[in-house]
Amino acid sequence: MAVIDIIKSILSPGRSLDARPRVGTAVSDRSVRPLTRSHLRELVQVNSRCFGPGDGYTKYTFEYLLDDPRSLSYRIDDDLGSMAAFAFVMITDSGAGHLTTIGVLPEYRRRGLAAGLIRHVERALASRGTVTLMLEVRVSNIEAQALYRREGFVVVQRINRYYNNGEDCFLMMKTLFELEK
Ligand SMILES: CC(C)(COP(=O)(O)OP(=O)(O)OC[C@H]1O[C@@H](n2cnc3c(N)ncnc32)[C@H](O)[C@@H]1OP(=O)(O)O)[C@@H](O)C(=O)NCCC(=O)NCCS
């Protein structure tokens, strides 16, 4: 089964575990570090605040991805060491990178965290010999599309009814040939 189908088959509506805002905690340390199984609870909570109801991954999906050796995952913390942003990428059987999810807490948006995560992912993939990175994004998610376009992704296909609610997605791709190591 293609990785795109694996992800779709395990994606189901998430639930909100923690809706408490943490506005006021500044992000100054933008170092990216790997996610591990020990971060699962925090990840689920942050994810529930990044995505709308039914739109983010479930705890089960994250468990699957964190255990899968084909999956790379990263986080950026705020000054207090709490997760502010996360990203997952899967290396497909054909050797392409697939950005499966990325989220930044609302209070930390427009500070370059998502762009920093994507660039970190790209360097990690390039160092493994991966030359393409792809992703799917809702046609309604204008903000994320702006991010991806700015990071050099282009729309290669529109896939009808990709999401559970019937919404189409754009398949976007980027080549990693010219990345600086
Ligand atoms: C999409 C998302 C990950 C962007 O995270 P972010 O950390 O705010 O993005 P960045 O600060 O790195 O943005 C880099 C650039 O992307 C573009 N961009 C990002 N968010 C944007 C927005 N809301 N409106 C317009 N352009 C935006 C801008 O060009 C921005 O550069 P600028 O701030 O200098 O103008 C974040 O809004 C989010 O978590 N959204 C909810 C979850 C989601 O939709 N994930 C993607 C699923 S496909």
Ligand as a Chemical Component Dictionary entry (heavy atoms), coordinates in Angstrom:
data_LIG
# 
_chem_comp.id                   LIG 
_chem_comp.type                 NON-POLYMER 
_chem_comp.pdbx_formal_charge   0 
_chem_comp.three_letter_code    LIG 
# 
loop_
_chem_comp_atom.comp_id 
_chem_comp_atom.atom_id 
_chem_comp_atom.alt_atom_id 
_chem_comp_atom.type_symbol 
_chem_comp_atom.charge 
_chem_comp_atom.model_Cartn_x 
_chem_comp_atom.model_Cartn_y 
_chem_comp_atom.model_Cartn_z 
_chem_comp_atom.pdbx_ordinal 
LIG C1  C1  C 0 0.408  26.695 8.395  1  
LIG C2  C2  C 0 1.259  26.858 9.658  2  
LIG C3  C3  C 0 1.996  25.532 9.923  3  
LIG C4  C4  C 0 2.273  27.984 9.428  4  
LIG O1  O1  O 0 3.123  28.055 10.563 5  
LIG P1  P1  P 0 3.940  29.390 10.902 6  
LIG O2  O2  O 0 5.015  29.022 11.867 7  
LIG O3  O3  O 0 3.015  30.473 11.278 8  
LIG O4  O4  O 0 4.582  29.749 9.483  9  
LIG P2  P2  P 0 5.888  30.655 9.274  10 
LIG O5  O5  O 0 5.933  31.724 10.312 11 
LIG O6  O6  O 0 7.084  29.778 9.146  12 
LIG O7  O7  O 0 5.521  31.318 7.866  13 
LIG C5  C5  C 0 6.471  31.439 6.831  14 
LIG C6  C6  C 0 5.790  32.123 5.660  15 
LIG O8  O8  O 0 4.630  31.356 5.207  16 
LIG C7  C7  C 0 3.580  32.274 4.824  17 
LIG N1  N1  N 0 2.491  32.212 5.790  18 
LIG C8  C8  C 0 2.457  31.498 6.933  19 
LIG N2  N2  N 0 1.269  31.674 7.567  20 
LIG C9  C9  C 0 0.560  32.547 6.787  21 
LIG C10 C10 C 0 -0.737 33.132 6.908  22 
LIG N3  N3  N 0 -1.547 32.876 7.961  23 
LIG N4  N4  N 0 -1.155 33.970 5.944  24 
LIG C11 C11 C 0 -0.379 34.252 4.889  25 
LIG N5  N5  N 0 0.872  33.731 4.705  26 
LIG C12 C12 C 0 1.343  32.881 5.659  27 
LIG C13 C13 C 0 4.201  33.662 4.863  28 
LIG O9  O9  O 0 4.865  33.891 3.624  29 
LIG C14 C14 C 0 5.249  33.488 5.978  30 
LIG O10 O10 O 0 6.273  34.429 5.924  31 
LIG P3  P3  P 0 6.040  35.895 6.607  32 
LIG O11 O11 O 0 5.502  35.666 7.986  33 
LIG O12 O12 O 0 7.446  36.468 6.601  34 
LIG O13 O13 O 0 5.087  36.632 5.720  35 
LIG C15 C15 C 0 0.391  27.250 10.895 36 
LIG O14 O14 O 0 -0.457 28.340 10.517 37 
LIG C16 C16 C 0 -0.472 26.129 11.413 38 
LIG O15 O15 O 0 -0.040 25.361 12.292 39 
LIG N6  N6  N 0 -1.712 26.013 10.897 40 
LIG C17 C17 C 0 -2.650 24.982 11.376 41 
LIG C18 C18 C 0 -2.206 23.589 10.999 42 
LIG C19 C19 C 0 -2.050 23.469 9.490  43 
LIG O16 O16 O 0 -2.850 23.955 8.708  44 
LIG N7  N7  N 0 -0.984 22.727 9.099  45 
LIG C20 C20 C 0 -0.712 22.476 7.683  46 
LIG C21 C21 C 0 -1.527 21.319 7.209  47 
LIG S1  S1  S 0 -1.216 20.992 5.487  48 
# 
loop_
_chem_comp_bond.comp_id 
_chem_comp_bond.atom_id_1 
_chem_comp_bond.atom_id_2 
_chem_comp_bond.value_order 
_chem_comp_bond.pdbx_ordinal 
LIG C1  C2  SING 1  
LIG C2  C3  SING 2  
LIG C2  C4  SING 3  
LIG C2  C15 SING 4  
LIG C4  O1  SING 5  
LIG O1  P1  SING 6  
LIG P1  O2  DOUB 7  
LIG P1  O3  SING 8  
LIG P1  O4  SING 9  
LIG O4  P2  SING 10 
LIG P2  O5  DOUB 11 
LIG P2  O6  SING 12 
LIG P2  O7  SING 13 
LIG O7  C5  SING 14 
LIG C5  C6  SING 15 
LIG C6  O8  SING 16 
LIG C6  C14 SING 17 
LIG O8  C7  SING 18 
LIG C7  N1  SING 19 
LIG C7  C13 SING 20 
LIG N1  C8  SING 21 
LIG N1  C12 SING 22 
LIG C8  N2  DOUB 23 
LIG N2  C9  SING 24 
LIG C9  C10 SING 25 
LIG C9  C12 DOUB 26 
LIG C10 N3  SING 27 
LIG C10 N4  DOUB 28 
LIG N4  C11 SING 29 
LIG C11 N5  DOUB 30 
LIG N5  C12 SING 31 
LIG C13 O9  SING 32 
LIG C13 C14 SING 33 
LIG C14 O10 SING 34 
LIG O10 P3  SING 35 
LIG P3  O11 DOUB 36 
LIG P3  O12 SING 37 
LIG P3  O13 SING 38 
LIG C15 O14 SING 39 
LIG C15 C16 SING 40 
LIG C16 O15 DOUB 41 
LIG C16 N6  SING 42 
LIG N6  C17 SING 43 
LIG C17 C18 SING 44 
LIG C18 C19 SING 45 
LIG C19 O16 DOUB 46 
LIG C19 N7  SING 47 
LIG N7  C20 SING 48 
LIG C20 C21 SING 49 
LIG C21 S1  SING 50 
# 
